[in-house]
Amino acid sequence: MDDSHKPLIAADPIGKQIFDAVDADDFDLIEHLIRTNDLIFFHEVNSQTGEIEMDDEGFNVMAVSVEGEEALLCFTDVTIVDHFIEHGFEETSEEGEVPTVKIQGNSVLDELQSDLGILLNATSEGELYFPPGVFEWDEVDMGEGDDEDGVFDEEE
């Protein structure tokens, strides 16, 4: 798709801020912006029945393959969701709708499985891919040589 058909990230202030933080290599700001905002996800829909996929914990959100890895597909603005739907998205519910859900970014990062990445704002000029493991950290932000109590251990 040529870039002239992609929605402008400037119309999405949160997406633009995250995009600019990535450009500035400001990981703390990236994490803060994701944690303090809602993200929009697609419910996973059974292609045979058109019903929303459910598991023991509730509904599933859609994951896609990016660079050979699985990533959650999410958006910061409904305009970008609409653009994505208009450009070939085929997963619809049995009612012909594309079911979405907003989830607080803090919950997304806290529950993100270590083998999942995040594909943010697909098909927009501000599309970003965060590979699996990018948002993994310990309870204590430990540097090299730290142990679990956060105290630096001298090298042996």
Secondary structure, 3 states (H helix, E strand, C coil): CCHHHCCCHHHCHHHHHHHHHHHCCCHHHHHHHHHCCEEEEEECECCCCCCECEECCEECECEEEECCEEEEEEECCHHHHHHHHHCCCCCCCCCCCCCEEEEEHHHHHHHCCCCEEEEECCCCCCCEEECCCCCCCCCCCCCCCECCCCCECCCC
